Structures are given as structure tokens and as C-alpha cells.
């Protein structure tokens, strides 16, 4: 599945409700999911981490949808071969 396909899937299921919730409240849900992912990673619970990665991605798509951002287009900065701002170790 392409990023755009997943973003569209999330849009078709949730966008009306997500837009009603608004960016600020949706962002708080996203941050909550990031916190749950952090907990799963620290605990070493791979099965839970997998679930939380999916939740974080879904909420990221939600934020992108309600702010009219095409995530696949946004990710081209990493796939276009001209990565700016990369900080090597």
C-alpha cells in the first residue's frame, strides 16, 4: 500500500469527524498515541509497539488530511535525492 492510499483510507473513514474535532484536539490525540508508542518501545513489547506504530501513522494521516497536506508529496524530500537539512553523525 502506498502512503497516499493509506491517507485516503483514513480520510474516507474519519475525515468528517476529524475536521469537526479540529487541529488542536486532533494533535493532542496524536501526541497521546506517540506517548503510547514510547511506552511500548521502552517496555520491549513488540506486539504492542506494532499496534502503536499503526496508530501513530493513522493519526499523522488524520492531521495531514485536516490540514490539507499530501503526505506522499511531503515525503519526497526524502526520496528525491536532494535531501537538505540532513545532519550526519
N, C-alpha and C positions, 0 to 999 in steps of 0.2 A: 504494500500500500504506500502510495506517495503521501508526503506531508499534506499536500493540498486536498487529497481525498479524505484524510482523517479530519482536517479542519472543516471540510464541507459536511462530513458526517456529524460532527459536534454541532455545527450550525443548524443543520436540519432538525436535530433533536432538541436543542436547548436555546437557540439564539433569541427567540421572542422573550422568554423568561429572563435570560441573561441581560438583555438590553433594559428590561424593566428594573432589574436589580441595580444596574449602573456599574460604572467602572470602579468606584471606590470600594463598594461592598464586594464586588467580584474579585478585586485584587486581594482583599482580606481572606476570601476563601482559598485563593491561590497560595497565599503565604501559609495558611493553615496546612495545606497539602504538602508544601515544601518542608514544614516542620515535621509532619508525619514521615516523610521520606527520610529526613535526617535521623529520626528516632529508629527507623527500620535499619538504616545503614550502620548506625552505631551499635545496634543490638546484634548485627550479623544475621538477621532473619531475612534470608534471600527471597523467600516466597512473599513475605510482606513487602520487601523493598520493590519487587517486581510490580506488585499491585500499586504501590505508591508512585513509582515512576509513571505508570499509566495515568494515574490521577493528576499528577503534576502536568503531564503533557496535555491532557484534556482541558484542564483549567487554563493552561497557557493558550491553547487554541481558542477558548472562550474569550479570554482577554483580547486576543488578536481580532476575533470576529467583531466584538462590540466597539473596537477602536478602528475598524476597517483597515487592518494590516493583513497582508498576504504573507503568511509565514514562509512559504516556499520561496517567494521573491526575496524576503528579508534574509533568508539563509544563503542566498547567492554570494554574499560577501565571503563565505567560507568555501564555496565551490567554484568561484570564478577565476581562481588562480592569482588574483591580485589582492591578497589579504593585507589590509592596512591595520595598523594598531596592534599587530601581534607582538607579544613581549616574550622573546626567547629566554630560557633559564640561563 
